[in-house]
Amino acid sequence: MALGVLYFSFEPFVRRKWPQTIVSWSRLLAGGVRDPLVGRDVLCGIAIGIVLELIFEMGLLLRASGTPYVTGPALVFDNLAVASHGLFLISLAIVLGIGSLFFLFLSRSVLRNQWLAVGVTMLIVAVYFLSFADVLGWTVSLAFSTVIVITLMRFGLLSLVTAYFFRSFVSTSPLGTNFTVWYAHEIVFTILIVLVLSFVAFRVSLAGRPLIAQE
């Protein structure tokens, strides 16, 4: 409720100042599920979400500093928990996406300088995702926040919300290359979700055009 009030309170100003950041988001809310721009931004968001998770995992690998690093399932889904987990991640992604847009817009309105506002927003996001207050931790968080702010400014809110969702989904889902473990079906499920949604978004972005143009 509070999030909806916050969004609708500053959405008209964003529409006037930075309309490109909410075009595909607005089309999706209006029911434009098959809109090519919606498909494009969702597809970009999926790719960016994977990049965000790779940045985070790279930080963990570097922090291990030569010690064995083993990835395991952060969350093994129970059949009854899949839907609730997905809804939670969607709501979290929307909160983070709208929050990032709000801080960027607020910084721009107060500072009257777009690039200074970008820097402040990057710092705020970096502090939020900061895991360790050392050089490596700040480097990872700043790289993370840089990708987030660039995504918001280049592709818009829909891509950012999608990126937040898939980053959280991948980080909390079982993954690996060993398909002999007892939770192998969960690994397959995670991979299929990413691939299927990527394919659907890609097809929508084509707007009915063939993948290979006919001569």
ZAMARGU-4260 file (C-alpha; in steps of 0.2 Angstrom, whole numbers, plus 5000, padded with zeros to 4 digits):
<rodrens>
0) 5000/5000/5000 | 5013/5012/5005 | 5024/5008/4990 | 5009/5011/4978 | 5006/5028/4986
5) 5025/5032/4984 | 5025/5027/4966 | 5009/5036/4961 | 5015/5052/4970 | 5031/5054/4960
10) 5026/5044/4944 | 5019/5060/4936 | 5035/5069/4938 | 5046/5055/4932 | 5034/5054/4917
15) 5038/5072/4913 | 5056/5072/4917 | 5062/5054/4912 | 5048/5046/4902 | 5059/5033/4894
20) 5062/5025/4911 | 5044/5020/4914 | 5038/5017/4896 | 5039/4998/4895 | 5034/4997/4914
25) 5018/5007/4910 | 5014/4997/4895 | 5015/4981/4905 | 5004/4988/4919 | 4991/4992/4905
30) 4991/4974/4900 | 5004/4975/4886 | 5011/4958/4889 | 5015/4955/4871 | 5022/4972/4868
35) 5039/4971/4859 | 5046/4984/4870 | 5041/4975/4886 | 5049/4959/4879 | 5065/4968/4875
40) 5066/4975/4892 | 5062/4959/4901 | 5075/4950/4891 | 5088/4963/4895 | 5083/4962/4913
45) 5086/4944/4914 | 5103/4945/4906 | 5108/4960/4918 | 5101/4950/4933 | 5113/4936/4929
50) 5127/4948/4927 | 5123/4955/4945 | 5124/4938/4952 | 5140/4935/4944 | 5147/4951/4951
55) 5142/4945/4968 | 5148/4927/4966 | 5165/4934/4960 | 5167/4944/4976 | 5164/4928/4986
60) 5177/4919/4976 | 5190/4933/4978 | 5186/4933/4997 | 5189/4915/4998 | 5207/4919/4994
65) 5213/4902/4989 | 5202/4892/5001 | 5190/4879/4993 | 5174/4887/4987 | 5159/4876/4986
70) 5142/4882/4979 | 5127/4873/4986 | 5108/4876/4986 | 5104/4892/4996 | 5086/4886/4996
75) 5079/4870/4991 | 5061/4872/4986 | 5047/4862/4993 | 5033/4860/4981 | 5021/4870/4991
80) 5034/4884/4993 | 5038/4888/4975 | 5023/4900/4972 | 5025/4909/4989 | 5044/4911/4986
85) 5041/4917/4968 | 5029/4930/4974 | 5040/4936/4988 | 5055/4938/4975 | 5043/4948/4964
90) 5037/4960/4977 | 5055/4962/4983 | 5061/4966/4966 | 5047/4979/4964 | 5051/4987/4980
95) 5070/4988/4976 | 5066/4994/4958 | 5054/5008/4963 | 5065/5013/4977 | 5080/5014/4966
100) 5070/5025/4954 | 5064/5036/4968 | 5081/5039/4975 | 5088/5044/4958 | 5073/5055/4955
105) 5074/5063/4972 | 5093/5066/4970 | 5091/5074/4953 | 5077/5085/4960 | 5087/5091/4975
110) 5105/5092/4967 | 5099/5099/4950 | 5113/5089/4942 | 5110/5073/4933 | 5127/5066/4935
115) 5129/5071/4953 | 5112/5063/4956 | 5118/5047/4947 | 5134/5047/4959 | 5123/5049/4975
120) 5111/5035/4969 | 5126/5023/4965 | 5133/5027/4983 | 5116/5024/4991 | 5113/5007/4982
125) 5131/5002/4985 | 5129/5005/5004 | 5113/4995/5004 | 5121/4980/4996 | 5137/4981/5005
130) 5142/4965/5013 | 5159/4969/5020 | 5166/4986/5024 | 5183/4983/5016 | 5191/4987/4999
135) 5184/4971/4991 | 5167/4974/4998 | 5166/4992/4992 | 5173/4987/4975 | 5159/4973/4973
140) 5145/4984/4979 | 5150/4999/4968 | 5151/4988/4953 | 5134/4981/4958 | 5127/4998/4960
145) 5135/5004/4944 | 5126/4991/4934 | 5110/4994/4943 | 5110/5013/4939 | 5115/5011/4921
150) 5101/4998/4919 | 5088/5010/4926 | 5094/5025/4915 | 5097/5015/4899 | 5083/5002/4899
155) 5071/5008/4913 | 5061/5002/4927 | 5055/4986/4920 | 5072/4980/4916 | 5078/4984/4933
160) 5064/4975/4942 | 5067/4960/4931 | 5086/4961/4935 | 5082/4962/4953 | 5071/4947/4952
165) 5082/4936/4942 | 5097/4940/4953 | 5088/4935/4969 | 5080/4920/4960 | 5097/4913/4954
170) 5105/4917/4971 | 5092/4908/4981 | 5089/4893/4970 | 5099/4877/4968 | 5112/4878/4954
175) 5127/4867/4949 | 5134/4856/4936 | 5132/4840/4946 | 5116/4832/4941 | 5118/4817/4952
180) 5114/4826/4968 | 5098/4823/4976 | 5092/4840/4972 | 5096/4839/4954 | 5078/4841/4949
185) 5078/4858/4957 | 5094/4863/4947 | 5085/4858/4931 | 5070/4868/4937 | 5080/4884/4940
190) 5089/4883/4923 | 5072/4879/4914 | 5064/4895/4922 | 5078/4906/4916 | 5079/4898/4898
195) 5060/4897/4895 | 5056/4915/4901 | 5071/4921/4891 | 5064/4913/4875 | 5047/4920/4878
200) 5053/4937/4881 | 5064/4936/4865 | 5049/4930/4855 | 5039/4944/4861 | 5053/4957/4857
205) 5053/4951/4839 | 5035/4957/4837 | 5030/4942/4825 | 5045/4945/4814 | 5055/4929/4809
210) 5072/4926/4818 | 5080/4925/4801 | 5074/4937/4788 | 5068/4929/4772 | 5076/4935/4756
</rodrens>
